[in-house]
């Protein structure tokens, strides 16, 4: 061992009231660029906006895409500039002609996802998030065995042993700061990395260890779960056996994992970790924490579940709701020519361009995506980003709170909910005219 020093988903969706007026320059700000939704630092409007009180590389990089000139982009139809009304009319016409549309990306907030679900009901669409594969790594163990997730507050105030399994958490740069023990908690924390190395920056108020795995992540998870359950194993790795003893002895152990970093069939790893945590809870306290839900994935899936009773990778069609976690994957549907239109939503930045495909595309995206949407067959409508030039709400990674996002400025762009509502209204007129 290498040592370095130092809950159930709601049945009904909340209908958030409009967020308060945009804050003044330098006012507290909730960051929308990862699912931790950090709200402990400030934002100063600028060109681009300037982060105050944090050096989070994810937030800094994301904010660089919000210069004022970057938002001066008009809608386009087949690469030609168009008015918003013309783009909406063209998009509604293509949606009305589609027999099996796919709503993908889904990088939006609560209001945007609620309106997209209503539009999907009108169109008979399949819905899948850009990070759908990572979502399924989390959802399938939940569907099969349940869940024992913990919260950021519980980790901060109670956890004396944090095991990061297969992740260094660098995709969530503020995670360890958010979870550092409080000064009055009396917690003496140890953080262990299994199948990963610690991040370069120091981890506050914690000793840090590295434990080598036994085989790949699948074997390591299964072995550690068996050791925690005190099942006899031939020649288990000494470090894993010591970690299993430490997990059983901990007052409150937390297993942190990152579904997006897992290989194919990663749900099996999630299931092994869940079994481990359930075993620990027979004699002590333990929980899991999934680092996931980027680009509004957590919010989109929760809103879909609130509204329909089923998670993403579901279809709203003539036979009602159908959930197919494998069949309704975006990549599979596009590769198999199983859909005839793609509506792609990416409102948080330019990192989620629409996938290349031969079917018509309607893209509701960050203005910087215009360059990816200039070819024939694509309608592009630039939209506002919740937390920058639009207000809204997002669900935090631990699923216990939806936080309000406040716009710091108004760039005159419509929100995803506005566009989806306008498309639904146009489709209603088309249906009425066809009677």
C-alpha positions in Angstrom: 0.0 0.0 0.0 1.4 3.4 -1.0 0.7 6.1 1.5 0.7 9.9 1.0 0.3 12.3 3.9 -1.8 14.9 4.0 -33.1 8.3 -1.2 -36.4 7.6 -3.3 -37.0 9.7 -6.4 -40.1 12.0 -5.9 -43.2 10.7 -7.5 -44.2 14.1 -8.9 -42.0 16.7 -10.5 -41.7 20.1 -8.8 -42.9 22.9 -11.0 -40.2 25.5 -10.0 -41.3 29.0 -9.7 -39.4 31.5 -11.8 -35.9 32.2 -10.5 -35.2 35.5 -9.0 -34.0 38.5 -10.9 -30.4 38.3 -12.2 -27.8 39.0 -9.5 -25.6 42.0 -9.5 -22.0 41.8 -10.6 -20.0 39.6 -8.2 -23.2 38.1 -6.6 -23.3 34.5 -5.4 -23.7 32.1 -8.3 -24.6 28.4 -8.8 -22.3 26.8 -11.4 -24.2 24.7 -14.0 -21.1 23.1 -15.6 -21.0 19.9 -13.5 -23.6 18.1 -11.4 -22.0 19.2 -8.0 -23.7 22.6 -8.7 -21.2 24.5 -6.6 -22.7 27.7 -5.1 -19.9 28.8 -2.8 -18.2 31.2 -5.2 -19.1 34.2 -7.3 -19.2 35.3 -10.9 -18.4 38.6 -12.4 -20.0 39.5 -15.7 -17.4 40.2 -18.3 -16.3 39.1 -21.8 -16.2 36.3 -20.9 -17.6 36.1 -17.4 -14.9 35.8 -14.6 -15.0 33.2 -11.9 -14.3 34.6 -8.4 -13.3 32.5 -5.4 -12.4 29.3 -7.2 -9.8 28.0 -9.7 -12.0 25.1 -10.9 -10.6 24.2 -14.3 -14.0 22.9 -15.6 -15.8 26.1 -14.8 -13.0 28.3 -16.1 -12.9 26.4 -19.4 -16.7 26.4 -19.8 -17.0 30.1 -19.1 -14.4 30.9 -21.8 -17.2 29.9 -24.4 -19.4 32.8 -23.3 -17.8 35.9 -24.8 -20.4 38.4 -26.0 -19.4 38.0 -29.6 -19.8 34.2 -29.4 -23.5 34.6 -28.7 -24.1 36.8 -31.8 -25.2 33.8 -33.9 -28.5 33.6 -35.9 -30.5 30.4 -36.5 -29.8 28.6 -39.7 -31.6 26.2 -42.1 -29.4 24.0 -44.2 -26.4 26.3 -43.4 -28.2 29.5 -44.5 -29.0 32.2 -42.0 -32.7 32.4 -41.0 -35.0 34.2 -38.6 -36.0 32.4 -35.4 -39.6 32.2 -36.7 -38.5 30.7 -40.0 -36.3 28.2 -38.2 -39.2 27.2 -35.9 -41.5 26.8 -38.8 -39.0 24.6 -40.7 -38.3 22.5 -37.6 -42.0 22.0 -36.9 -42.5 20.9 -40.5 -39.8 18.3 -40.3 -41.0 17.0 -36.9 -44.5 16.6 -38.4 -43.2 14.5 -41.2 -41.0 12.2 -39.0 -42.3 8.7 -38.2 -39.8 7.9 -35.5 -37.8 10.9 -34.1 -35.1 10.7 -31.5 -34.6 13.4 -28.9 -31.0 13.2 -28.0 -28.4 15.2 -26.1 -31.0 16.6 -23.7 -28.4 18.9 -22.1 -30.9 21.3 -20.5 -32.5 22.2 -17.2 -35.8 21.2 -15.5 -38.1 23.5 -17.5 -36.4 22.5 -20.7 -36.8 18.8 -20.1 -40.4 19.1 -19.0 -41.3 20.8 -22.2 -39.2 18.4 -24.3 -41.1 15.5 -22.7 -44.4 17.2 -23.7 -43.1 17.6 -27.3 -42.0 14.0 -27.3 -45.6 13.0 -26.5 -46.8 15.0 -29.5 -44.2 13.4 -31.8 -44.0 9.9 -30.5 -40.2 10.3 -29.8 -37.5 8.2 -28.2 -35.5 10.1 -25.5 -31.9 9.5 -24.6 -29.2 11.7 -23.1 -25.8 12.3 -24.5 -24.4 10.5 -21.4 -27.0 7.8 -21.6 -24.5 5.0 -21.4 -23.1 6.3 -18.0 -26.7 6.7 -16.8 -27.5 3.1 -17.5 -24.4 2.0 -15.5 -26.2 3.6 -12.5 -29.8 2.8 -13.3 -29.5 -0.9 -14.0 -28.2 -1.8 -10.5 -30.9 0.4 -9.1 -33.6 -1.4 -11.1 -32.2 -4.8 -10.1 -31.2 -4.3 -6.4 -32.2 -0.8 -5.2 -29.8 1.9 -4.0 -27.9 3.1 -1.0 -26.6 6.5 -2.1 -25.3 9.1 0.3 -25.2 12.9 0.0 -22.5 15.6 -0.1 -23.5 16.7 3.4 -23.3 13.2 4.8 -19.8 12.7 3.4 -18.7 16.0 4.8 -20.0 15.5 8.3 -19.7 11.7 8.8 -17.4 9.8 6.5 -14.2 8.6 8.0 -13.3 6.4 5.1 -13.8 7.4 1.4 -12.9 4.8 -1.2 -12.6 6.2 -4.8 -13.1 3.2 -7.0 -11.7 3.5 -10.5 -11.7 7.3 -10.5 -9.5 10.1 -9.4 -12.5 12.5 -9.4 -10.6 15.1 -11.6 -13.7 15.5 -13.8 -15.3 17.0 -10.7 -12.5 19.3 -9.5 -14.4 20.7 -6.5 -15.5 17.3 -5.2 -12.9 16.9 -2.4 -13.2 20.5 -1.3 -17.0 20.1 -1.1 -16.7 17.0 1.0 -13.8 18.0 3.2 -14.7 17.3 6.9 -16.0 20.2 8.8 -13.9 21.6 11.6 -16.4 20.6 14.3 -17.2 17.1 13.0 -14.2 15.5 14.7 -13.8 13.1 11.7 -10.4 11.7 11.0 -10.6 10.9 7.4 -8.7 8.5 5.2 -9.2 8.5 1.4 -8.2 5.4 -0.6 -7.9 5.2 -4.4 -8.5 1.7 -5.9 -7.6 1.3 -9.5 -6.7 5.0 -9.8 -4.1 7.4 -8.6 -4.8 10.5 -6.5 -5.2 13.8 -8.2 -2.2 16.2 -8.3 -3.8 18.7 -5.9 -3.8 17.9 -2.2 -7.0 16.5 -0.6 -8.0 18.6 2.4 -8.1 17.1 5.9 -7.5 13.5 4.8 -4.7 11.0 4.6 -4.4 9.4 1.2 -3.6 5.8 0.2 -3.4 3.9 -3.0 -4.5 0.3 -3.3 -3.7 -1.8 -6.3 -6.6 -3.8 -7.8 -6.7 -7.5 -8.4 -7.1 -8.0 -12.1 -9.4 -5.5 -13.9 -12.1 -3.4 -12.3 -14.7 -6.2 -12.6 -12.5 -8.6 -10.7 -11.4 -6.0 -8.2 -15.0 -5.1 -7.3 -16.1 -8.7 -7.0 -13.1 -9.6 -4.9 -13.5 -6.6 -2.5 -17.2 -7.4 -2.1 -16.4 -11.0 -1.3 -13.8 -10.0 1.2 -16.2 -7.5 2.9 -18.7 -10.4 3.2 -15.9 -12.5 4.7 -16.2 -15.2 2.1 -13.1 -17.4 1.8 -11.0 -16.6 -1.3 -7.9 -18.3 -2.5 -4.9 -15.9 -2.2 -6.7 -12.5 -2.2 -4.4 -9.5 -2.6 -3.1 -8.4 0.8 -4.0 -4.7 0.2 -7.6 -5.5 -0.8 -8.0 -7.7 2.3 -6.7 -4.9 4.5 -9.1 -2.4 2.8 -12.0 -4.8 3.4 -11.1 -4.9 7.1 -10.9 -1.1 7.1 -14.4 -0.9 5.5 -15.9 -3.1 8.1 -14.2 -1.1 10.9 -15.2 2.3 9.6 -17.9 4.3 11.3 -19.2 5.7 7.9 -17.6 4.4 4.7 -18.4 5.9 1.3 -17.6 4.3 -2.1 -17.2 6.9 -4.8 -17.4 5.8 -8.4 -17.7 7.5 -11.8 -20.0 5.6 -14.1 -18.8 7.4 -17.2 -15.3 6.1 -16.6 -16.4 2.4 -16.5 -16.0 0.1 -19.5 -18.8 -1.7 -21.3 -21.1 -3.6 -19.0 -20.0 -1.3 -16.2 -23.4 -1.8 -14.5 -21.9 -5.1 -13.2 -19.3 -3.1 -11.3 -22.0 -0.8 -9.9 -23.9 -3.9 -8.8 -20.9 -5.3 -7.0 -20.2 -2.1 -5.2 -23.9 -1.9 -4.2 -23.7 -5.4 -2.8 -20.6 -4.4 -0.8 -22.4 -1.4 0.7 -25.5 -3.4 1.5 -23.3 -5.9 3.3 -21.5 -3.2 5.3 -24.9 -1.7 6.4 -25.7 -4.9 8.4 -23.1 -3.9 11.0 -22.1 -0.3 10.4 -23.0 2.6 8.1 -22.0 3.0 4.5 -23.2 4.6 1.3 -22.3 5.1 -2.4 -21.8 8.3 -4.3 -21.9 8.4 -8.1 -19.9 11.2 -9.8 -22.1 11.6 -12.8 -24.9 13.6 -14.3 -22.9 16.0 -16.4 -24.6 18.3 -18.9 -27.9 18.0 -17.1 -28.1 14.2 -17.3 -29.2 13.8 -13.7 -31.9 16.5 -14.2 -33.1 15.1 -17.5 -33.4 11.6 -16.2 -35.2 12.7 -13.0 -37.6 14.9 -14.9 -38.4 12.1 -17.3 -39.0 9.7 -14.3 -41.2 12.3 -12.5 -43.3 12.9 -15.5 -43.6 9.4 -17.0 -42.7 6.9 -14.3 -39.9 5.6 -16.5 -36.3 6.7 -17.0 -34.5 7.9 -20.2 -34.0 5.5 -23.1 -37.8 5.3 -23.3 -40.2 5.9 -26.2 -43.5 7.7 -26.0 -45.5 6.1 -28.8 -48.8 4.6 -29.9 -48.4 1.7 -27.5 -47.7 4.0 -24.6 -44.4 4.2 -22.8 -41.6 1.6 -23.6 -38.3 1.5 -21.8 -35.4 -0.3 -23.6 -32.0 0.6 -22.0 -30.1 -1.2 -24.8 -32.3 -0.8 -27.8 -32.9 2.9 -27.4 -29.2 3.9 -27.1 -28.5 6.9 -29.4 -25.5 5.3 -31.1 -27.4 2.1 -31.8 -30.5 3.9 -33.2 -28.5 6.1 -35.6 -26.1 3.3 -36.7 -29.1 1.0 -37.5 -31.1 3.7 -39.3 -33.9 3.1 -36.8 -34.9 6.8 -36.5 -35.7 9.3 -39.2 -35.0 12.5 -37.4 -32.7 13.7 -34.6 -33.6 16.6 -32.3 -30.3 17.3 -30.5 -30.2 19.6 -27.4 -26.9 20.9 -26.0 -27.4 24.2 -24.1 -24.5 24.1 -21.7 -21.6 24.6 -24.1 -19.9 23.6 -27.3 -18.6 20.2 -26.1 -21.7 18.2 -27.2 -21.9 18.6 -31.0 -24.6 16.6 -32.6 -23.4 13.2 -33.9 -23.0 12.8 -37.6 -25.9 11.1 -39.2 -27.7 10.9 -42.5 -31.1 11.7 -41.0 -32.4 15.3 -40.7 -31.2 17.1 -37.6 -32.7 19.9 -35.5 -30.2 21.3 -33.1 -31.0 23.5 -30.1 -27.5 24.4 -28.9 -25.0 26.8 -27.6 -24.2 29.4 -30.2 -20.6 28.0 -30.7 -22.2 24.8 -32.2 -23.3 26.7 -35.3 -20.1 25.6 -37.1 -21.1 22.0 -36.6 -24.6 22.6 -37.9 -24.0 24.3 -41.3 -24.6 21.4 -43.6 -27.7 20.5 -45.6 -30.4 18.7 -43.6 -29.7 20.5 -40.3 -31.7 23.3 -38.7 -29.8 25.1 -35.9 -31.4 27.3 -33.3 -29.0 28.9 -30.7 -30.3 28.8 -27.2 -29.5 30.3 -23.8 -27.5 28.5 -21.1 -29.1 28.1 -17.7 -26.9 29.9 -15.1 -25.3 32.2 -17.6 -27.8 33.9 -19.9 -31.0 32.2 -18.7 -32.4 31.3 -15.3 -33.5 27.8 -14.4 -33.1 24.8 -12.1 -30.9 21.7 -12.0 -30.8 18.6 -9.8 -27.6 18.1 -7.9 -25.6 14.9 -8.2 -26.9 13.4 -5.0 -30.5 13.9 -6.1 -31.6 15.5 -2.9 -32.1 19.1 -4.0 -32.9 21.1 -7.2 -30.9 24.4 -7.1 -32.0 27.6 -8.8 -29.7 29.0 -11.5 -29.6 32.8 -12.1 -28.8 34.5 -15.3 -26.0 37.1 -15.1 -27.0 38.7 -18.4 -29.5 38.6 -21.2 -28.1 37.9 -24.6 -31.6 37.7 -26.2 -31.5 34.0 -26.8 -34.5 31.8 -26.2 -34.3 29.0 -23.7 -34.8 25.3 -24.6 -38.2 25.3 -23.0 -39.2 28.3 -25.1 -38.2 26.6 -28.3 -39.8 23.3 -27.4 -43.0 25.1 -26.4 -43.1 27.0 -29.7 -42.5 23.8 -31.7 -45.3 22.0 -29.8 -47.7 24.9 -30.6 -46.9 24.7 -34.3 -47.4 21.0 -34.3 -50.8 21.4 -32.7 -51.8 23.8 -35.6 -50.5 21.2 -38.1 -52.6 18.5 -36.5 -55.7 20.8 -36.4 -55.3 21.6 -40.1 -55.1 17.9 -41.0 -58.5 17.1 -39.5 
